[in-house]
Amino acid sequence: MQKGGARKCYEELISQNELLATCDIVDEMLAQAYSCTDADAMERIVDTCRGTKDRHFARLVESHMDGIIAHARHHISSGRVEVTNCMIKTLRRAG
């Protein structure tokens, strides 16, 4: 669906950059993981991320694993709580 040579350019970037290629793979894995309640799917994503030189995303997913799994199982979000916390911090700064 991309216009012009965008798809070709994207494929060239993927072939030259291991981290970008891994992000593309993880994107597909996450789409599949959100459609099921299997915690092992997230572990496979972390393992895939560990295979790259940049371990940041693997640590990020591991540190938020409980919340990610809870969201997948129960389809709830902490968005309203986060917005409320942000509003409280803003009001505190305003004085």
MMTF fields as JSON, N, C-alpha, C and O atoms, coordinates in Angstrom:
{
  "mmtfVersion": "1.0.0",
  "mmtfProducer": "UNKNOWN",
  "numBonds": 379,
  "numAtoms": 380,
  "numGroups": 95,
  "numChains": 1,
  "numModels": 1,
  "chainsPerModel": [1],
  "groupsPerChain": [95],
  "chainIdList": ["A"],
  "bondAtomList": [4, 2, 8, 6, 12, 10, 16, 14, 20, 18, 24, 22, 28, 26, 32, 30, 36, 34, 40, 38, 44, 42, 48, 46, 52, 50, 56, 54, 60, 58, 64, 62, 68, 66, 72, 70, 76, 74, 80, 78, 84, 82, 88, 86, 92, 90, 96, 94, 100, 98, 104, 102, 108, 106, 112, 110, 116, 114, 120, 118, 124, 122, 128, 126, 132, 130, 136, 134, 140, 138, 144, 142, 148, 146, 152, 150, 156, 154, 160, 158, 164, 162, 168, 166, 172, 170, 176, 174, 180, 178, 184, 182, 188, 186, 192, 190, 196, 194, 200, 198, 204, 202, 208, 206, 212, 210, 216, 214, 220, 218, 224, 222, 228, 226, 232, 230, 236, 234, 240, 238, 244, 242, 248, 246, 252, 250, 256, 254, 260, 258, 264, 262, 268, 266, 272, 270, 276, 274, 280, 278, 284, 282, 288, 286, 292, 290, 296, 294, 300, 298, 304, 302, 308, 306, 312, 310, 316, 314, 320, 318, 324, 322, 328, 326, 332, 330, 336, 334, 340, 338, 344, 342, 348, 346, 352, 350, 356, 354, 360, 358, 364, 362, 368, 366, 372, 370, 376, 374],
  "bondOrderList": [1, 1, 1, 1, 1, 1, 1, 1, 1, 1, 1, 1, 1, 1, 1, 1, 1, 1, 1, 1, 1, 1, 1, 1, 1, 1, 1, 1, 1, 1, 1, 1, 1, 1, 1, 1, 1, 1, 1, 1, 1, 1, 1, 1, 1, 1, 1, 1, 1, 1, 1, 1, 1, 1, 1, 1, 1, 1, 1, 1, 1, 1, 1, 1, 1, 1, 1, 1, 1, 1, 1, 1, 1, 1, 1, 1, 1, 1, 1, 1, 1, 1, 1, 1, 1, 1, 1, 1, 1, 1, 1, 1, 1, 1],
  "groupList": [{"groupName": "MET", "atomNameList": ["N", "CA", "C", "O"], "elementList": ["N", "C", "C", "O"], "formalChargeList": [0, 0, 0, 0], "bondAtomList": [1, 0, 2, 1, 3, 2], "bondOrderList": [1, 1, 2], "singleLetterCode": "M", "chemCompType": "L-PEPTIDE LINKING"}, {"groupName": "GLN", "atomNameList": ["N", "CA", "C", "O"], "elementList": ["N", "C", "C", "O"], "formalChargeList": [0, 0, 0, 0], "bondAtomList": [1, 0, 2, 1, 3, 2], "bondOrderList": [1, 1, 2], "singleLetterCode": "Q", "chemCompType": "L-PEPTIDE LINKING"}, {"groupName": "LYS", "atomNameList": ["N", "CA", "C", "O"], "elementList": ["N", "C", "C", "O"], "formalChargeList": [0, 0, 0, 0], "bondAtomList": [1, 0, 2, 1, 3, 2], "bondOrderList": [1, 1, 2], "singleLetterCode": "K", "chemCompType": "L-PEPTIDE LINKING"}, {"groupName": "GLY", "atomNameList": ["N", "CA", "C", "O"], "elementList": ["N", "C", "C", "O"], "formalChargeList": [0, 0, 0, 0], "bondAtomList": [1, 0, 2, 1, 3, 2], "bondOrderList": [1, 1, 2], "singleLetterCode": "G", "chemCompType": "PEPTIDE LINKING"}, {"groupName": "ALA", "atomNameList": ["N", "CA", "C", "O"], "elementList": ["N", "C", "C", "O"], "formalChargeList": [0, 0, 0, 0], "bondAtomList": [1, 0, 2, 1, 3, 2], "bondOrderList": [1, 1, 2], "singleLetterCode": "A", "chemCompType": "L-PEPTIDE LINKING"}, {"groupName": "ARG", "atomNameList": ["N", "CA", "C", "O"], "elementList": ["N", "C", "C", "O"], "formalChargeList": [0, 0, 0, 0], "bondAtomList": [1, 0, 2, 1, 3, 2], "bondOrderList": [1, 1, 2], "singleLetterCode": "R", "chemCompType": "L-PEPTIDE LINKING"}, {"groupName": "CYS", "atomNameList": ["N", "CA", "C", "O"], "elementList": ["N", "C", "C", "O"], "formalChargeList": [0, 0, 0, 0], "bondAtomList": [1, 0, 2, 1, 3, 2], "bondOrderList": [1, 1, 2], "singleLetterCode": "C", "chemCompType": "L-PEPTIDE LINKING"}, {"groupName": "TYR", "atomNameList": ["N", "CA", "C", "O"], "elementList": ["N", "C", "C", "O"], "formalChargeList": [0, 0, 0, 0], "bondAtomList": [1, 0, 2, 1, 3, 2], "bondOrderList": [1, 1, 2], "singleLetterCode": "Y", "chemCompType": "L-PEPTIDE LINKING"}, {"groupName": "GLU", "atomNameList": ["N", "CA", "C", "O"], "elementList": ["N", "C", "C", "O"], "formalChargeList": [0, 0, 0, 0], "bondAtomList": [1, 0, 2, 1, 3, 2], "bondOrderList": [1, 1, 2], "singleLetterCode": "E", "chemCompType": "L-PEPTIDE LINKING"}, {"groupName": "LEU", "atomNameList": ["N", "CA", "C", "O"], "elementList": ["N", "C", "C", "O"], "formalChargeList": [0, 0, 0, 0], "bondAtomList": [1, 0, 2, 1, 3, 2], "bondOrderList": [1, 1, 2], "singleLetterCode": "L", "chemCompType": "L-PEPTIDE LINKING"}, {"groupName": "ILE", "atomNameList": ["N", "CA", "C", "O"], "elementList": ["N", "C", "C", "O"], "formalChargeList": [0, 0, 0, 0], "bondAtomList": [1, 0, 2, 1, 3, 2], "bondOrderList": [1, 1, 2], "singleLetterCode": "I", "chemCompType": "L-PEPTIDE LINKING"}, {"groupName": "SER", "atomNameList": ["N", "CA", "C", "O"], "elementList": ["N", "C", "C", "O"], "formalChargeList": [0, 0, 0, 0], "bondAtomList": [1, 0, 2, 1, 3, 2], "bondOrderList": [1, 1, 2], "singleLetterCode": "S", "chemCompType": "L-PEPTIDE LINKING"}, {"groupName": "ASN", "atomNameList": ["N", "CA", "C", "O"], "elementList": ["N", "C", "C", "O"], "formalChargeList": [0, 0, 0, 0], "bondAtomList": [1, 0, 2, 1, 3, 2], "bondOrderList": [1, 1, 2], "singleLetterCode": "N", "chemCompType": "L-PEPTIDE LINKING"}, {"groupName": "THR", "atomNameList": ["N", "CA", "C", "O"], "elementList": ["N", "C", "C", "O"], "formalChargeList": [0, 0, 0, 0], "bondAtomList": [1, 0, 2, 1, 3, 2], "bondOrderList": [1, 1, 2], "singleLetterCode": "T", "chemCompType": "L-PEPTIDE LINKING"}, {"groupName": "ASP", "atomNameList": ["N", "CA", "C", "O"], "elementList": ["N", "C", "C", "O"], "formalChargeList": [0, 0, 0, 0], "bondAtomList": [1, 0, 2, 1, 3, 2], "bondOrderList": [1, 1, 2], "singleLetterCode": "D", "chemCompType": "L-PEPTIDE LINKING"}, {"groupName": "VAL", "atomNameList": ["N", "CA", "C", "O"], "elementList": ["N", "C", "C", "O"], "formalChargeList": [0, 0, 0, 0], "bondAtomList": [1, 0, 2, 1, 3, 2], "bondOrderList": [1, 1, 2], "singleLetterCode": "V", "chemCompType": "L-PEPTIDE LINKING"}, {"groupName": "HIS", "atomNameList": ["N", "CA", "C", "O"], "elementList": ["N", "C", "C", "O"], "formalChargeList": [0, 0, 0, 0], "bondAtomList": [1, 0, 2, 1, 3, 2], "bondOrderList": [1, 1, 2], "singleLetterCode": "H", "chemCompType": "L-PEPTIDE LINKING"}, {"groupName": "PHE", "atomNameList": ["N", "CA", "C", "O"], "elementList": ["N", "C", "C", "O"], "formalChargeList": [0, 0, 0, 0], "bondAtomList": [1, 0, 2, 1, 3, 2], "bondOrderList": [1, 1, 2], "singleLetterCode": "F", "chemCompType": "L-PEPTIDE LINKING"}],
  "groupTypeList": [0, 1, 2, 3, 3, 4, 5, 2, 6, 7, 8, 8, 9, 10, 11, 1, 12, 8, 9, 9, 4, 13, 6, 14, 10, 15, 14, 8, 0, 9, 4, 1, 4, 7, 11, 6, 13, 14, 4, 14, 4, 0, 8, 5, 10, 15, 14, 13, 6, 5, 3, 13, 2, 14, 5, 16, 17, 4, 5, 9, 15, 8, 11, 16, 0, 14, 3, 10, 10, 4, 16, 4, 5, 16, 16, 10, 11, 11, 3, 5, 15, 8, 15, 13, 12, 6, 0, 10, 2, 13, 9, 5, 5, 4, 3],
  "groupIdList": [1, 2, 3, 4, 5, 6, 7, 8, 9, 10, 11, 12, 13, 14, 15, 16, 17, 18, 19, 20, 21, 22, 23, 24, 25, 26, 27, 28, 29, 30, 31, 32, 33, 34, 35, 36, 37, 38, 39, 40, 41, 42, 43, 44, 45, 46, 47, 48, 49, 50, 51, 52, 53, 54, 55, 56, 57, 58, 59, 60, 61, 62, 63, 64, 65, 66, 67, 68, 69, 70, 71, 72, 73, 74, 75, 76, 77, 78, 79, 80, 81, 82, 83, 84, 85, 86, 87, 88, 89, 90, 91, 92, 93, 94, 95],
  "secStructList": [7, 7, 7, 6, 6, 2, 2, 2, 2, 2, 2, 2, 2, 2, 2, 2, 7, 2, 2, 2, 2, 2, 2, 2, 2, 2, 2, 2, 2, 2, 2, 2, 2, 6, 6, 1, 7, 7, 2, 2, 2, 2, 2, 2, 2, 2, 2, 2, 2, 2, 6, 1, 1, 7, 7, 2, 2, 2, 2, 2, 2, 2, 2, 6, 2, 2, 2, 2, 2, 2, 2, 2, 2, 2, 7, 7, 7, 7, 2, 2, 2, 2, 2, 2, 2, 2, 2, 2, 2, 2, 2, 2, 2, 2, 7],
  "xCoordList": [0.803, 0.0, 0.853, 0.324, 2.18, 3.031, 3.167, 3.089, 3.368, 3.488, 4.945, 5.866, 5.13, 6.467, 7.385, 6.993, 8.593, 9.591, 9.707, 10.737, 8.689, 8.769, 8.978, 9.766, 8.291, 8.424, 9.841, 10.428, 10.385, 11.743, 12.752, 13.664, 12.589, 13.476, 13.402, 14.425, 12.191, 11.98, 12.682, 13.343, 12.543, 13.176, 14.692, 15.364, 15.253, 16.699, 17.169, 18.203, 16.407, 16.759, 16.738, 17.629, 15.722, 15.597, 16.796, 17.336, 17.216, 18.327, 19.648, 20.569, 19.771, 21.022, 21.069, 22.141, 19.954, 19.918, 19.275, 18.075, 20.079, 19.593, 18.52, 17.522, 18.723, 17.762, 16.427, 15.372, 16.459, 15.227, 14.503, 13.277, 15.266, 14.667, 14.011, 12.922, 14.671, 14.107, 12.828, 11.859, 12.811, 11.6, 10.444, 9.301, 10.737, 9.704, 9.153, 7.942, 10.039, 9.626, 8.818, 7.774, 9.296, 8.612, 7.231, 6.289, 7.1, 5.801, 4.787, 3.648, 5.212, 4.321, 4.03, 2.905, 5.05, 4.861, 3.901, 3.079, 4.006, 3.11, 1.671, 0.749, 1.478, 0.12, -0.483, -1.667, 0.314, -0.17, -0.364, -1.328, 0.547, 0.469, -0.769, -1.375, -1.158, -2.329, -3.629, -4.661, -3.583, -4.793, -4.988, -5.996, -4.038, -4.179, -3.823, -3.37, -4.027, -3.711, -2.513, -2.344, -1.693, -0.553, 0.647, 1.155, 1.101, 2.258, 3.533, 4.491, 3.559, 4.749, 5.024, 6.175, 4.002, 4.199, 5.075, 5.951, 4.849, 5.664, 7.09, 8.034, 7.259, 8.61, 9.368, 10.566, 8.697, 9.353, 9.771, 10.817, 8.957, 9.311, 10.551, 11.45, 10.605, 11.778, 13.018, 14.086, 12.884, 14.019, 14.494, 15.696, 13.559, 13.917, 14.682, 15.674, 14.229, 14.892, 16.283, 17.199, 16.439, 17.748, 18.784, 19.985, 18.331, 19.245, 19.926, 20.863, 19.487, 20.107, 21.19, 21.316, 21.96, 23.017, 22.428, 23.028, 21.253, 20.589, 19.594, 18.588, 19.852, 19.018, 17.939, 17.201, 17.842, 16.929, 15.477, 14.774, 15.024, 13.621, 13.293, 12.206, 14.223, 13.997, 13.815, 12.922, 14.658, 14.527, 13.216, 12.566, 12.835, 11.591, 10.387, 9.513, 10.349, 9.228, 9.232, 8.179, 10.415, 10.494, 9.997, 9.292, 10.351, 9.954, 8.458, 7.903, 7.804, 6.374, 5.55, 4.375, 6.165, 5.525, 4.196, 3.22, 4.134, 2.881, 1.731, 0.623, 1.997, 0.958, 0.549, -0.628, 1.508, 1.207, 0.323, -0.653, 0.667, -0.112, -1.498, -2.484, -1.584, -2.889, -3.775, -4.971, -3.177, -3.958, -4.441, -5.582, -3.586, -3.969, -5.081, -5.98, -5.015, -6.014, -7.336, -8.397, -7.288, -8.506, -8.95, -10.023, -8.141, -8.461, -8.809, -9.773, -7.992, -8.174, -6.953, -5.888, -7.111, -6.043, -5.922, -6.901, -4.716, -4.506, -4.485, -4.01, -4.992, -4.962, -5.611, -5.059, -6.769, -7.467, -6.678, -6.618, -6.082, -5.265, -4.054, -3.699, -3.418, -2.256, -2.629, -1.879, -3.769, -4.218, -4.472, -4.097, -5.105, -5.374, -4.068, -3.943, -3.097, -1.792, -1.12, -0.528, -1.21, -0.608, -1.281, -0.612, -2.598, -3.324, -2.938, -2.777, -2.787, -2.386, -1.002, -0.78, -0.06, 1.3, 1.274, 1.989, 0.455, 0.354, -0.195, 0.306, -1.226, -1.795, -0.799, -0.755, 0.001, 1.019, 2.069, 2.489, 2.483, 3.478, 2.921, 3.649, 1.62, 0.988, 0.899, 0.83, 0.903, 0.906, -0.444, -0.617],
  "yCoordList": [-1.197, 0.0, 1.271, 2.373, 1.122, 2.303, 2.893, 2.182, 4.19, 4.894, 4.906, 4.88, 4.947, 5.075, 3.944, 2.777, 4.298, 3.298, 3.117, 2.643, 3.479, 3.398, 1.955, 1.709, 1.012, -0.398, -0.904, -1.601, -0.546, -0.967, -0.355, -1.04, 0.91, 1.596, 0.936, 0.727, 0.607, -0.056, -1.41, -1.748, -2.179, -3.497, -3.393, -4.246, -2.35, -2.133, -1.807, -2.308, -0.958, -0.629, -1.867, -2.064, -2.692, -3.924, -4.831, -5.415, -4.95, -5.85, -5.337, -6.13, -4.044, -3.457, -3.271, -3.005, -3.4, -3.052, -4.183, -4.429, -4.866, -6.005, -5.589, -6.289, -4.455, -4.017, -3.656, -3.992, -2.987, -2.639, -3.887, -3.965, -4.871, -6.133, -6.838, -7.395, -6.814, -7.436, -6.725, -7.377, -5.4, -4.642, -5.037, -5.135, -5.262, -5.677, -7.049, -7.27, -7.957, -9.3, -9.221, -9.863, -8.438, -8.294, -7.67, -8.034, -6.745, -6.141, -7.212, -7.212, -8.113, -9.198, -10.15, -10.623, -10.425, -11.323, -10.716, -11.425, -9.392, -8.724, -8.766, -8.962, -8.584, -8.652, -10.027, -10.135, -11.07, -12.421, -12.639, -13.283, -12.107, -12.309, -11.642, -12.184, -10.469, -9.775, -10.492, -10.23, -11.391, -12.118, -13.373, -14.064, -13.675, -14.849, -14.463, -13.348, -15.379, -15.117, -15.939, -16.188, -16.357, -17.213, -16.384, -15.568, -16.582, -15.853, -16.272, -15.501, -17.472, -17.937, -17.11, -16.998, -16.535, -15.695, -14.496, -14.121, -13.899, -12.754, -13.193, -12.45, -14.374, -14.885, -15.075, -14.797, -15.541, -15.707, -14.345, -14.228, -13.323, -11.975, -11.482, -10.915, -11.693, -11.283, -12.023, -11.425, -13.321, -14.093, -13.569, -13.515, -13.186, -12.618, -11.311, -11.065, -10.487, -9.208, -9.402, -8.631, -10.417, -10.695, -11.08, -10.928, -11.574, -11.987, -10.836, -11.059, -9.611, -8.451, -7.889, -8.282, -6.971, -6.326, -5.338, -5.07, -4.797, -3.827, -4.572, -5.074, -4.652, -5.419, -4.565, -5.067, -3.286, -2.364, -2.828, -2.841, -3.208, -3.588, -4.839, -4.943, -5.796, -7.021, -6.675, -7.209, -5.783, -5.367, -4.622, -4.791, -3.796, -3.038, -3.974, -3.805, -4.953, -5.9, -6.729, -6.956, -7.182, -7.984, -7.201, -7.753, -5.926, -5.133, -4.827, -4.535, -4.891, -4.623, -5.876, -5.78, -7.041, -8.304, -8.525, -8.915, -8.287, -8.527, -7.688, -8.192, -6.412, -5.538, -5.923, -5.842, -6.342, -6.755, -7.99, -8.065, -8.956, -10.199, -9.924, -10.487, -9.062, -8.712, -8.054, -8.332, -7.178, -6.523, -7.548, -7.477, -8.492, -9.504, -10.411, -10.803, -10.736, -11.651, -10.967, -11.546, -9.745, -9.092, -7.894, -7.341, -7.483, -6.358, -5.091, -4.391, -4.815, -3.585, -2.697, -3.17, -1.432, -0.477, 0.391, 0.629, 0.857, 1.759, 3.21, 4.094, 3.454, 4.783, 5.858, 6.95, 5.579, 6.59, 6.937, 8.099, 5.935, 6.19, 7.039, 7.963, 6.734, 7.498, 8.947, 9.861, 9.164, 10.531, 11.288, 12.454, 10.636, 11.275, 11.647, 12.749, 10.737, 11.029, 12.213, 13.063, 12.268, 13.38, 14.702, 15.723, 14.678, 15.9, 16.362, 17.56, 15.426, 15.784, 16.411, 17.413, 15.835, 16.394, 17.784, 18.673, 17.981, 19.3, 20.328, 21.45, 19.951, 20.857, 21.187, 22.325, 20.212, 20.459, 21.46, 22.352, 21.291, 22.205, 23.612, 24.589, 23.724, 25.017, 25.774, 27.002, 25.017, 25.637, 25.846, 26.363],
  "zCoordList": [0.0, 0.0, 0.0, -0.147, 0.165, 0.18, -1.215, -2.217, -1.263, -2.535, -2.988, -2.172, -4.288, -4.858, -4.444, -4.438, -4.103, -3.73, -2.237, -1.757, -1.489, -0.026, 0.434, 1.346, -0.178, 0.223, -0.047, 0.781, -1.218, -1.571, -0.592, -0.129, -0.286, 0.664, 2.028, 2.68, 2.459, 3.75, 3.777, 4.76, 2.711, 2.655, 2.659, 3.239, 2.017, 2.047, 3.452, 3.893, 4.169, 5.552, 6.441, 7.268, 6.265, 7.051, 6.806, 7.746, 5.547, 5.223, 5.78, 5.979, 6.036, 6.509, 8.018, 8.561, 8.706, 10.121, 10.921, 10.806, 11.731, 12.512, 13.517, 13.685, 14.182, 15.192, 14.549, 15.087, 13.426, 12.73, 12.249, 12.321, 11.754, 11.327, 12.508, 12.374, 13.662, 14.858, 15.273, 15.661, 15.197, 15.538, 14.628, 15.076, 13.358, 12.418, 12.804, 12.773, 13.163, 13.589, 14.882, 15.004, 15.841, 17.132, 16.939, 17.643, 16.006, 15.714, 15.311, 15.78, 14.444, 14.034, 15.195, 15.35, 16.006, 17.147, 18.169, 18.75, 18.389, 19.332, 18.847, 19.64, 17.559, 17.01, 17.268, 17.589, 17.133, 17.412, 18.91, 19.324, 19.723, 21.171, 21.761, 22.686, 21.24, 21.775, 21.444, 22.062, 20.474, 20.126, 20.97, 20.823, 21.848, 22.718, 24.152, 24.408, 25.067, 26.478, 26.924, 28.117, 25.994, 26.258, 26.709, 25.941, 27.93, 28.447, 27.732, 27.681, 27.184, 26.479, 25.231, 24.809, 24.642, 23.463, 23.814, 23.035, 24.967, 25.39, 25.703, 25.437, 26.255, 26.524, 25.213, 25.153, 24.169, 22.873, 22.313, 21.675, 22.553, 22.103, 22.831, 22.211, 24.133, 24.912, 24.42, 24.293, 24.144, 23.642, 22.297, 22.038, 21.443, 20.14, 20.33, 19.645, 21.246, 21.506, 22.105, 21.819, 22.925, 23.522, 22.467, 22.694, 21.323, 20.268, 19.563, 18.797, 19.796, 19.155, 20.067, 21.227, 19.522, 20.317, 21.316, 22.357, 21.002, 21.876, 22.755, 22.255, 24.034, 24.954, 25.634, 26.482, 25.272, 25.947, 25.87, 26.881, 24.674, 24.518, 25.31, 25.88, 25.355, 26.135, 27.609, 28.268, 28.129, 29.541, 29.769, 30.8, 28.797, 28.907, 28.982, 29.832, 28.095, 28.086, 29.368, 29.965, 29.793, 31.024, 32.231, 33.075, 32.325, 33.488, 33.511, 34.57, 32.356, 32.282, 31.983, 31.63, 32.125, 31.737, 32.446, 31.804, 33.748, 34.489, 33.937, 33.754, 33.672, 33.126, 31.722, 31.372, 30.913, 29.543, 29.543, 28.796, 30.384, 30.458, 31.026, 30.55, 32.043, 32.615, 31.558, 31.479, 30.748, 29.692, 28.668, 28.212, 28.306, 27.321, 27.854, 27.11, 29.128, 29.703, 29.991, 29.756, 30.496, 30.996, 30.168, 30.411, 29.194, 28.311, 29.092, 28.78, 30.125, 30.892, 30.692, 30.294, 30.966, 30.786, 32.029, 32.736, 32.282, 33.409, 32.926, 33.638, 31.732, 31.134, 31.969, 32.103, 32.534, 33.343, 34.602, 35.006, 35.211, 36.406, 36.036, 36.767, 34.909, 34.466, 34.162, 34.502, 33.531, 33.235, 34.526, 34.647, 35.489, 36.781, 37.477, 38.01, 37.475, 38.084, 37.401, 38.065, 36.09, 35.337, 35.702, 35.859, 35.835, 36.2, 37.6, 37.835, 38.528, 39.895, 39.894, 40.574, 39.139, 39.068, 38.469, 38.931, 37.441, 36.818, 37.788, 37.857, 38.542, 39.534, 40.634, 41.102, 41.056, 42.076, 41.583, 42.32, 40.316, 39.773, 39.636, 39.813, 39.318, 39.146, 40.463, 40.489, 41.552, 42.865, 43.372, 44.476]
}
